[in-house]
Amino acid sequence: MTTIIENKDLNLKLMCKMLFENMGYNTHYEIQLRNKSYINSYKTHDVSDIDVYGYKFNSDLSFSTVGAECKSGETNALEELFKFHGIVDYYKIDQGYLIKTKIHQNAREIALKNKFRCFTEAEIRRLLLGLEIDVDKRLKIENAKYHKVNNNLKYFKKRNDKIVEYITLDYWNKETWRNIHNVIHRIQAPLNTEIFREGVITIEDKFFFYYLLELFSFLVLKILSEAMNLNYSDVDSAIGTSLYGGAESLNERRRLHDIANHLTKENLNFEPQWHIHFVNISSRFSQHSLAAALIPNLIQDIYQNCFYENKIKINPVILKKYPDLTRKFTQDLMQFLIRNCRVDNTIFEDFMNI
């Protein structure tokens, strides 16, 4: 007998996602937070989660984040608020939200003093209606999108469990520069190239790589945002520095690399083969920051709204929402993965052929 686990908070999460999306954020559900310890052995611990997480890049490529705790039930609002306040502080979220069936006034007073936003289920529904959103209709659509993502991740986990485990767990808990190297390494892994060698690319495979592309674009823009702040006048050099965690980390890694080359009597390059290509496209993005800022939004729009049961249909209405340069930059990222990570051309052919 199969046990069905009911997600009692799902409607609250879906409505919160509608709100964040209306505010211009890209959204992800149920972000797992973890930390590490070493007492006799190295261990990973699950800390908590963020029910709905949103991020967006501004026209100067600075970025902001929102996060929400969504809970059914009419009690314990204050305790849940304090708990999530710690998560918001730990994860450096710019704006926290508590969405709950009922929220007592004492919790609201504490939330106000801590710059939190609180909405009951009835209140967020009223808010969405004021934004001219047909809530009941959208709930059905968002529910289907939610399950589509989860089902696709389950499907691809059978193909390559390591990359799915990484993007659902480690990805959200590591520094951006480490994530860049790790994601590229995992896409280059033999398990993926074996999938491509099979010669049969399914619609589910394509969906997964569009989902992965959005996560990758988030990392690229975060690195670029940091580099522009570090030295926009010499952004190419700053990108190279940010790719290794800053000046001190870069210097130490170069020193260790030189020692290793000396001991092995080899002359290996410090930068990976993809380094120059990465710097080049990031540099181009920095010259047109508004168009670049919308890349993740376009990609998420595509995999949420253009994938059907057995085909991809890129809706022209969606493309018209974005500058032509955003589309071109998205294609540049696709070419980066094809060229440097051996991703099969057919994965992105529907978008590349526009």
SULQUI-V447948 format. One record per residue. N is the residue number from 1. RES is the residue in one letter. PHI is phi in whole degrees, -180 to 180 (999 if undefined). PSI is psi in whole degrees, -180 to 180 (* if undefined). Layout:
n=N res=RES phi=PHI psi=PSI
n=N res=RES phi=PHI psi=PSI
This chain:
n=1 res=M phi=999 psi=131
n=2 res=T phi=-87 psi=131
n=3 res=T phi=-90 psi=124
n=4 res=I phi=-98 psi=121
n=5 res=I phi=-95 psi=119
n=6 res=E phi=-82 psi=132
n=7 res=N phi=-93 psi=90
n=8 res=K phi=-65 psi=-25
n=9 res=D phi=-94 psi=3
n=10 res=L phi=-61 psi=-45
n=11 res=N phi=-60 psi=-37
n=12 res=L phi=-65 psi=-41
n=13 res=K phi=-64 psi=-42
n=14 res=L phi=-65 psi=-40
n=15 res=M phi=-69 psi=-37
n=16 res=C phi=-63 psi=-41
n=17 res=K phi=-62 psi=-41
n=18 res=M phi=-59 psi=-43
n=19 res=L phi=-63 psi=-49
n=20 res=F phi=-62 psi=-41
n=21 res=E phi=-63 psi=-40
n=22 res=N phi=-64 psi=-28
n=23 res=M phi=-85 psi=-1
n=24 res=G phi=96 psi=12
n=25 res=Y phi=-94 psi=144
n=26 res=N phi=-80 psi=142
n=27 res=T phi=-126 psi=151
n=28 res=H phi=-141 psi=146
n=29 res=Y phi=-98 psi=149
n=30 res=E phi=53 psi=58
n=31 res=I phi=-76 psi=120
n=32 res=Q phi=-85 psi=127
n=33 res=L phi=-102 psi=136
n=34 res=R phi=-137 psi=158
n=35 res=N phi=-140 psi=176
n=36 res=K phi=-118 psi=155
n=37 res=S phi=-145 psi=160
n=38 res=Y phi=-140 psi=95
n=39 res=I phi=-128 psi=99
n=40 res=N phi=75 psi=-30
n=41 res=S phi=-155 psi=162
n=42 res=Y phi=-84 psi=124
n=43 res=K phi=-133 psi=152
n=44 res=T phi=-109 psi=136
n=45 res=H phi=-123 psi=135
n=46 res=D phi=-78 psi=127
n=47 res=V phi=-93 psi=-58
n=48 res=S phi=-170 psi=-161
n=49 res=D phi=-147 psi=165
n=50 res=I phi=-112 psi=118
n=51 res=D phi=-63 psi=-45
n=52 res=V phi=-136 psi=125
n=53 res=Y phi=-119 psi=135
n=54 res=G phi=-131 psi=145
n=55 res=Y phi=-139 psi=151
n=56 res=K phi=-152 psi=149
n=57 res=F phi=-102 psi=139
n=58 res=N phi=-88 psi=176
n=59 res=S phi=-66 psi=-19
n=60 res=D phi=-99 psi=9
n=61 res=L phi=69 psi=12
n=62 res=S phi=-69 psi=159
n=63 res=F phi=-139 psi=156
n=64 res=S phi=-131 psi=158
n=65 res=T phi=-133 psi=151
n=66 res=V phi=-132 psi=154
n=67 res=G phi=-149 psi=148
n=68 res=A phi=-134 psi=143
n=69 res=E phi=-103 psi=121
n=70 res=C phi=-117 psi=115
n=71 res=K phi=-133 psi=131
n=72 res=S phi=-79 psi=169
n=73 res=G phi=103 psi=160
n=74 res=E phi=-115 psi=7
n=75 res=T phi=-127 psi=170
n=76 res=N phi=67 psi=24
n=77 res=A phi=-61 psi=-41
n=78 res=L phi=-65 psi=-45
n=79 res=E phi=-62 psi=-43
n=80 res=E phi=-67 psi=-34
n=81 res=L phi=-65 psi=-48
n=82 res=F phi=-62 psi=-42
n=83 res=K phi=-62 psi=-47
n=84 res=F phi=-72 psi=-27
n=85 res=H phi=-60 psi=-40
n=86 res=G phi=-64 psi=-39
n=87 res=I phi=-66 psi=-43
n=88 res=V phi=-60 psi=-43
n=89 res=D phi=-68 psi=-42
n=90 res=Y phi=-64 psi=-41
n=91 res=Y phi=-94 psi=1
n=92 res=K phi=59 psi=46
n=93 res=I phi=-82 psi=137
n=94 res=D phi=-73 psi=-37
n=95 res=Q phi=-140 psi=124
n=96 res=G phi=-101 psi=149
n=97 res=Y phi=-130 psi=141
n=98 res=L phi=-116 psi=118
n=99 res=I phi=-115 psi=120
n=100 res=K phi=-149 psi=155
n=101 res=T phi=-56 psi=-45
n=102 res=K phi=-143 psi=138
n=103 res=I phi=-129 psi=119
n=104 res=H phi=-73 psi=157
n=105 res=Q phi=-63 psi=-34
n=106 res=N phi=-63 psi=-37
n=107 res=A phi=-68 psi=-37
n=108 res=R phi=-65 psi=-39
n=109 res=E phi=-64 psi=-43
n=110 res=I phi=-65 psi=-41
n=111 res=A phi=-61 psi=-42
n=112 res=L phi=-61 psi=-41
n=113 res=K phi=-73 psi=-19
n=114 res=N phi=-110 psi=17
n=115 res=K phi=58 psi=38
n=116 res=F phi=-98 psi=155
n=117 res=R phi=-109 psi=135
n=118 res=C phi=-125 psi=132
n=119 res=F phi=-140 psi=135
n=120 res=T phi=-79 psi=172
n=121 res=E phi=-60 psi=-42
n=122 res=A phi=-66 psi=-37
n=123 res=E phi=-71 psi=-42
n=124 res=I phi=-70 psi=-32
n=125 res=R phi=-65 psi=-43
n=126 res=R phi=-63 psi=-40
n=127 res=L phi=-62 psi=-45
n=128 res=L phi=-66 psi=-38
n=129 res=L phi=-63 psi=-37
n=130 res=G phi=-67 psi=-21
n=131 res=L phi=-90 psi=12
n=132 res=E phi=62 psi=39
n=133 res=I phi=-104 psi=127
n=134 res=D phi=-77 psi=94
n=135 res=V phi=-61 psi=-49
n=136 res=D phi=-63 psi=-41
n=137 res=K phi=-66 psi=-45
n=138 res=R phi=-68 psi=-31
n=139 res=L phi=-60 psi=-41
n=140 res=K phi=-64 psi=-42
n=141 res=I phi=-67 psi=-47
n=142 res=E phi=-68 psi=-32
n=143 res=N phi=-63 psi=-42
n=144 res=A phi=-65 psi=-40
n=145 res=K phi=-65 psi=-42
n=146 res=Y phi=-57 psi=-49
n=147 res=H phi=-72 psi=-30
n=148 res=K phi=-62 psi=-45
n=149 res=V phi=-63 psi=-49
n=150 res=N phi=-62 psi=-42
n=151 res=N phi=-67 psi=-37
n=152 res=N phi=-68 psi=-40
n=153 res=L phi=-64 psi=-38
n=154 res=K phi=-65 psi=-41
n=155 res=Y phi=-61 psi=-50
n=156 res=F phi=-74 psi=-23
n=157 res=K phi=-61 psi=-31
n=158 res=K phi=-71 psi=-25
n=159 res=R phi=-85 psi=-43
n=160 res=N phi=-154 psi=89
n=161 res=D phi=-68 psi=-29
n=162 res=K phi=-68 psi=-43
n=163 res=I phi=-71 psi=-36
n=164 res=V phi=-68 psi=-42
n=165 res=E phi=-62 psi=-38
n=166 res=Y phi=-66 psi=-49
n=167 res=I phi=-75 psi=-18
n=168 res=T phi=-95 psi=-17
n=169 res=L phi=-123 psi=-73
n=170 res=D phi=-62 psi=-37
n=171 res=Y phi=-51 psi=-42
n=172 res=W phi=-82 psi=0
n=173 res=N phi=-124 psi=4
n=174 res=K phi=-112 psi=160
n=175 res=E phi=-63 psi=151
n=176 res=T phi=-58 psi=-46
n=177 res=W phi=-65 psi=-36
n=178 res=R phi=-67 psi=-40
n=179 res=N phi=-60 psi=-41
n=180 res=I phi=-56 psi=-53
n=181 res=H phi=-64 psi=-43
n=182 res=N phi=-68 psi=-42
n=183 res=V phi=-65 psi=-46
n=184 res=I phi=-61 psi=-43
n=185 res=H phi=-60 psi=-41
n=186 res=R phi=-74 psi=-30
n=187 res=I phi=-70 psi=-33
n=188 res=Q phi=-76 psi=-9
n=189 res=A phi=-60 psi=148
n=190 res=P phi=-54 psi=-32
n=191 res=L phi=-58 psi=-39
n=192 res=N phi=-72 psi=-45
n=193 res=T phi=-64 psi=-31
n=194 res=E phi=-66 psi=-38
n=195 res=I phi=-61 psi=-43
n=196 res=F phi=-69 psi=-33
n=197 res=R phi=-69 psi=-22
n=198 res=E phi=-63 psi=-26
n=199 res=G phi=83 psi=-3
n=200 res=V phi=-116 psi=102
n=201 res=I phi=-99 psi=118
n=202 res=T phi=-89 psi=167
n=203 res=I phi=-64 psi=-32
n=204 res=E phi=-68 psi=-37
n=205 res=D phi=-62 psi=-45
n=206 res=K phi=-64 psi=-43
n=207 res=F phi=-57 psi=-46
n=208 res=F phi=-60 psi=-42
n=209 res=F phi=-74 psi=-27
n=210 res=Y phi=-68 psi=-42
n=211 res=Y phi=-61 psi=-45
n=212 res=L phi=-65 psi=-38
n=213 res=L phi=-61 psi=-40
n=214 res=E phi=-63 psi=-44
n=215 res=L phi=-63 psi=-38
n=216 res=F phi=-67 psi=-41
n=217 res=S phi=-63 psi=-35
n=218 res=F phi=-59 psi=-43
n=219 res=L phi=-67 psi=-44
n=220 res=V phi=-59 psi=-46
n=221 res=L phi=-71 psi=-32
n=222 res=K phi=-67 psi=-42
n=223 res=I phi=-62 psi=-44
n=224 res=L phi=-65 psi=-40
n=225 res=S phi=-58 psi=-45
n=226 res=E phi=-65 psi=-43
n=227 res=A phi=-65 psi=-41
n=228 res=M phi=-64 psi=-35
n=229 res=N phi=-73 psi=-33
n=230 res=L phi=-71 psi=-47
n=231 res=N phi=-168 psi=86
n=232 res=Y phi=-67 psi=-28
n=233 res=S phi=-66 psi=-30
n=234 res=D phi=-130 psi=64
n=235 res=V phi=-66 psi=-32
n=236 res=D phi=-60 psi=-47
n=237 res=S phi=-65 psi=-40
n=238 res=A phi=-66 psi=-36
n=239 res=I phi=-62 psi=-44
n=240 res=G phi=-60 psi=-38
n=241 res=T phi=-69 psi=-45
n=242 res=S phi=-65 psi=-28
n=243 res=L phi=-66 psi=-13
n=244 res=Y phi=-124 psi=23
n=245 res=G phi=85 psi=16
n=246 res=G phi=107 psi=173
n=247 res=A phi=-61 psi=-46
n=248 res=E phi=-66 psi=-46
n=249 res=S phi=-64 psi=-42
n=250 res=L phi=-62 psi=-44
n=251 res=N phi=-62 psi=-43
n=252 res=E phi=-67 psi=-40
n=253 res=R phi=-69 psi=-38
n=254 res=R phi=-65 psi=-40
n=255 res=R phi=-62 psi=-46
n=256 res=L phi=-66 psi=-36
n=257 res=H phi=-64 psi=-43
n=258 res=D phi=-63 psi=-39
n=259 res=I phi=-64 psi=-45
n=260 res=A phi=-63 psi=-42
n=261 res=N phi=-62 psi=-40
n=262 res=H phi=-66 psi=-45
n=263 res=L phi=-69 psi=-35
n=264 res=T phi=-93 psi=-5
n=265 res=K phi=58 psi=36
n=266 res=E phi=-112 psi=169
n=267 res=N phi=-131 psi=60
n=268 res=L phi=-78 psi=145
n=269 res=N phi=-70 psi=144
n=270 res=F phi=-73 psi=-46
n=271 res=E phi=-78 psi=143
n=272 res=P phi=-67 psi=165
n=273 res=Q phi=-60 psi=-29
n=274 res=W phi=-82 psi=-4
n=275 res=H phi=-58 psi=-51
n=276 res=I phi=-64 psi=-43
n=277 res=H phi=-62 psi=-42
n=278 res=F phi=-62 psi=-47
n=279 res=V phi=-63 psi=-41
n=280 res=N phi=-63 psi=-48
n=281 res=I phi=-71 psi=-35
n=282 res=S phi=-65 psi=-40
n=283 res=S phi=-62 psi=-41
n=284 res=R phi=-64 psi=-40
n=285 res=F phi=-60 psi=-39
n=286 res=S phi=-65 psi=-23
n=287 res=Q phi=-82 psi=-15
n=288 res=H phi=-138 psi=69
n=289 res=S phi=-67 psi=-33
n=290 res=L phi=-65 psi=-46
n=291 res=A phi=-64 psi=-40
n=292 res=A phi=-66 psi=-37
n=293 res=A phi=-61 psi=-23
n=294 res=L phi=-94 psi=0
n=295 res=I phi=-57 psi=-51
n=296 res=P phi=-61 psi=-36
n=297 res=N phi=-63 psi=-42
n=298 res=L phi=-64 psi=-46
n=299 res=I phi=-63 psi=-44
n=300 res=Q phi=-66 psi=-37
n=301 res=D phi=-58 psi=-40
n=302 res=I phi=-69 psi=-52
n=303 res=Y phi=-74 psi=-19
n=304 res=Q phi=-86 psi=-30
n=305 res=N phi=-122 psi=-5
n=306 res=C phi=-119 psi=1
n=307 res=F phi=-100 psi=126
n=308 res=Y phi=-115 psi=-177
n=309 res=E phi=-56 psi=-40
n=310 res=N phi=-137 psi=18
n=311 res=K phi=-159 psi=165
n=312 res=I phi=-114 psi=129
n=313 res=K phi=-127 psi=103
n=314 res=I phi=-74 psi=112
n=315 res=N phi=-78 psi=122
n=316 res=P phi=-58 psi=-29
n=317 res=V phi=-62 psi=-38
n=318 res=I phi=-67 psi=-44
n=319 res=L phi=-62 psi=-35
n=320 res=K phi=-69 psi=-15
n=321 res=K phi=-73 psi=-15
n=322 res=Y phi=-123 psi=152
n=323 res=P phi=-62 psi=152
n=324 res=D phi=-58 psi=-34
n=325 res=L phi=-68 psi=-31
n=326 res=T phi=-63 psi=-43
n=327 res=R phi=-62 psi=-44
n=328 res=K phi=-64 psi=-42
n=329 res=F phi=-65 psi=-37
n=330 res=T phi=-64 psi=-41
n=331 res=Q phi=-64 psi=-34
n=332 res=D phi=-62 psi=-41
n=333 res=L phi=-67 psi=-38
n=334 res=M phi=-62 psi=-45
n=335 res=Q phi=-63 psi=-35
n=336 res=F phi=-61 psi=-47
n=337 res=L phi=-68 psi=-37
n=338 res=I phi=-65 psi=-45
n=339 res=R phi=-76 psi=-40
n=340 res=N phi=-103 psi=-19
n=341 res=C phi=-120 psi=6
n=342 res=R phi=61 psi=31
n=343 res=V phi=-71 psi=135
n=344 res=D phi=-64 psi=140
n=345 res=N phi=-56 psi=-33
n=346 res=T phi=-70 psi=-18
n=347 res=I phi=-58 psi=-47
n=348 res=F phi=-108 psi=13
n=349 res=E phi=-61 psi=-33
n=350 res=D phi=-63 psi=-38
n=351 res=F phi=-85 psi=-36
n=352 res=M phi=-66 psi=-28
n=353 res=N phi=-89 psi=6
n=354 res=I phi=-66 psi=*
